[in-house]
Amino acid sequence: DLGMQTCYQGLASDIIKRGDVIDQNLRQNGLNFTWLYGELAKQNIKNINDVVLASLQTDGTLYVDLKKDNPDYVQRVED
């Protein structure tokens, strides 16, 4: 409405959820298991069951969240 330009290009596409590959999303993006395992290997991920979520970003990169992440900071939940 304001006529301002944004970088928004759409939503990321989930590829892996809780260790399970979402075949349909992989195929809809023109990708295959060879590509997926190659991307995981680049991030030193050997076991797909260690992945909680992997999503294909709009720029073509694969974001991966692991079960055993050790974040530098953990937000404390308060009421």
C-alpha positions as CSV (number, residue, x, y, z in Angstrom):
1,D,0.0,0.0,0.0
2,L,2.9,2.3,0.7
3,G,4.6,1.6,-2.6
4,M,7.8,0.6,-0.9
5,Q,10.1,-2.1,-2.4
6,T,10.8,-5.2,-0.2
7,C,13.1,-8.2,-0.5
8,Y,10.3,-10.6,0.1
9,Q,10.3,-13.5,-2.4
10,G,7.9,-15.9,-0.8
11,L,8.0,-18.6,1.8
12,A,10.6,-21.2,2.5
13,S,9.7,-24.8,1.6
14,D,10.1,-27.5,4.2
15,I,12.2,-30.3,3.0
16,I,12.8,-32.4,6.2
17,K,10.6,-32.5,9.3
18,R,11.7,-34.5,12.3
19,G,14.0,-36.7,10.2
20,D,11.4,-37.4,7.4
21,V,12.0,-36.1,3.9
22,I,8.9,-34.4,2.4
23,D,9.3,-35.9,-1.1
24,Q,6.6,-33.7,-2.7
25,N,8.3,-30.5,-1.7
26,L,11.7,-31.8,-2.8
27,R,10.3,-32.7,-6.3
28,Q,8.2,-29.5,-6.6
29,N,11.4,-27.5,-6.3
30,G,13.2,-29.6,-9.0
31,L,15.5,-31.3,-6.5
32,N,16.4,-34.9,-5.7
33,F,17.9,-36.9,-2.9
34,T,21.4,-36.6,-4.4
35,W,21.2,-32.8,-4.0
36,L,19.7,-33.1,-0.5
37,Y,22.4,-35.4,0.8
38,G,25.0,-33.3,-0.8
39,E,23.7,-30.2,1.0
40,L,23.6,-32.0,4.3
41,A,27.2,-33.3,3.8
42,K,28.3,-29.7,3.2
43,Q,27.1,-28.9,6.7
44,N,28.7,-32.1,8.1
45,I,25.4,-33.8,8.8
46,K,25.7,-37.5,8.4
47,N,22.4,-38.7,9.8
48,I,19.1,-37.3,8.5
49,N,17.5,-38.4,11.8
50,D,19.5,-35.6,13.5
51,V,17.5,-33.0,11.5
52,V,14.5,-31.4,13.2
53,L,13.8,-29.1,10.3
54,A,15.4,-28.4,6.9
55,S,13.8,-25.8,4.7
56,L,14.7,-24.5,1.2
57,Q,15.1,-20.8,1.4
58,T,13.9,-18.5,-1.5
59,D,17.6,-17.9,-2.4
60,G,18.1,-21.7,-2.9
61,T,20.1,-22.3,0.3
62,L,19.1,-25.1,2.7
63,Y,18.5,-24.0,6.3
64,V,19.0,-26.9,8.8
65,D,18.1,-27.0,12.4
66,L,19.5,-30.0,14.4
67,K,18.1,-31.8,17.4
68,K,21.3,-31.3,19.4
69,D,22.0,-27.7,18.6
70,N,24.1,-25.9,21.3
71,P,23.0,-22.2,20.9
72,D,25.2,-19.5,22.4
73,Y,22.1,-18.0,24.1
74,V,18.9,-19.5,25.3
75,Q,15.9,-17.2,25.9
76,R,14.4,-17.7,29.3
77,V,10.7,-18.0,29.2
78,E,8.8,-15.8,31.6
79,D,5.2,-15.0,32.3
